[in-house]
Amino acid sequence: MIEHLRGVFSEKIIKISLQVFKNLGGAPAVILIYIPREPVTHASDDDGRARYHGEFKRYNQLLSASALIQNLLLAAHARGLGTCWMTGPKYMEREINELLDITDQELVSVIPIGFPDQSPPAPPRKEDVVRWIGF
Ligand SMILES: Cc1cc2nc3c(=O)[nH]c(=O)nc-3n(C[C@H](O)[C@H](O)[C@H](O)COP(=O)(O)O)c2cc1C
């Protein structure tokens, strides 16, 4: 995935990312979030409708999983635990699923979790990202 990273991040971030991917920051535990795997349906099967329903189902599953993950991260933080929401390991999904003998589920995210050895300051909040509409 190095080529993809180069298009998105600076060399400094890539160096840190490569290190993190080696041992997931030294986390003692890793939580894997999965959703049911939707069967691949082709547009010609059913006027595209079956495919649309499949995609819609997956879309909702992904959003539900994302809400779950956000709650999980907040609950962990409230207990003094550190986490990192990761989708980078998706590049290794086939290998991860083989290792865990998982065939009928799709990997959404990987979350290393443990007591952090540092507490960096919160980044500054972005200003003016909300658009208020008056009536
Ligand atoms: C959907 C999603 C996927 C992410 N995937 C990765 C990843 O694969 N590797 C990584 O180092 N950070 C990843 N991040 C970023 C970290 O989880 C975290 O948001 C980032 O380090 C910023 O942390 P901060 O908001 O505490 O500064 C991802 C974030 C999101 C929301």
The ligand as an SDF file (V2000), in Angstrom:
LIG
                    3D

 31 33  0  0  0  0  0  0  0  0999 V2000
  -12.3060    5.4730    9.1380 C   0  0  0  0  0  0  0  0  0  0  0  0
  -10.9270    5.7580    9.6910 C   0  0  0  0  0  0  0  0  0  0  0  0
   -9.8600    4.9470    9.3160 C   0  0  0  0  0  0  0  0  0  0  0  0
   -8.5830    5.1820    9.8160 C   0  0  0  0  0  0  0  0  0  0  0  0
   -7.5560    4.3360    9.4860 N   0  0  0  0  0  0  0  0  0  0  0  0
   -6.3370    4.5320   10.0220 C   0  0  0  0  0  0  0  0  0  0  0  0
   -5.2780    3.6370    9.7610 C   0  0  0  0  0  0  0  0  0  0  0  0
   -5.4260    2.6630    9.0490 O   0  0  0  0  0  0  0  0  0  0  0  0
   -4.0860    3.9030   10.3270 N   0  0  0  0  0  0  0  0  0  0  0  0
   -3.8780    4.9850   11.1570 C   0  0  0  0  0  0  0  0  0  0  0  0
   -2.7650    5.1580   11.6540 O   0  0  0  0  0  0  0  0  0  0  0  0
   -4.8670    5.8580   11.4090 N   0  0  0  0  0  0  0  0  0  0  0  0
   -6.0900    5.6580   10.8780 C   0  0  0  0  0  0  0  0  0  0  0  0
   -7.1010    6.5150   11.1480 N   0  0  0  0  0  0  0  0  0  0  0  0
   -6.8140    7.7070   11.9760 C   0  0  0  0  0  0  0  0  0  0  0  0
   -6.7920    7.4180   13.4620 C   0  0  0  0  0  0  0  0  0  0  0  0
   -7.7810    6.5230   13.8620 O   0  0  0  0  0  0  0  0  0  0  0  0
   -7.0150    8.7230   14.2340 C   0  0  0  0  0  0  0  0  0  0  0  0
   -8.2440    9.2470   13.8800 O   0  0  0  0  0  0  0  0  0  0  0  0
   -5.9280    9.6600   13.9050 C   0  0  0  0  0  0  0  0  0  0  0  0
   -4.7320    9.1320   14.3810 O   0  0  0  0  0  0  0  0  0  0  0  0
   -6.1860   11.0390   14.5220 C   0  0  0  0  0  0  0  0  0  0  0  0
   -6.2600   10.9240   15.8700 O   0  0  0  0  0  0  0  0  0  0  0  0
   -6.6190   12.1800   16.7200 P   0  0  0  0  0  0  0  0  0  0  0  0
   -7.9560   12.6340   16.2340 O   0  0  0  0  0  0  0  0  0  0  0  0
   -6.6640   11.6610   18.1200 O   0  0  0  0  0  0  0  0  0  0  0  0
   -5.5290   13.1380   16.4580 O   0  0  0  0  0  0  0  0  0  0  0  0
   -8.3650    6.2790   10.6860 C   0  0  0  0  0  0  0  0  0  0  0  0
   -9.4440    7.1010   11.0620 C   0  0  0  0  0  0  0  0  0  0  0  0
  -10.7070    6.8410   10.5790 C   0  0  0  0  0  0  0  0  0  0  0  0
  -11.8580    7.7230   11.0170 C   0  0  0  0  0  0  0  0  0  0  0  0
  1  2  1  0
  2  3  1  0
  2 30  2  0
  3  4  2  0
  4  5  1  0
  4 28  1  0
  5  6  2  0
  6  7  1  0
  6 13  1  0
  7  8  2  0
  7  9  1  0
  9 10  1  0
 10 11  2  0
 10 12  1  0
 12 13  2  0
 13 14  1  0
 14 15  1  0
 14 28  1  0
 15 16  1  0
 16 17  1  0
 16 18  1  0
 18 19  1  0
 18 20  1  0
 20 21  1  0
 20 22  1  0
 22 23  1  0
 23 24  1  0
 24 25  2  0
 24 26  1  0
 24 27  1  0
 28 29  2  0
 29 30  1  0
 30 31  1  0
M  END
$$$$
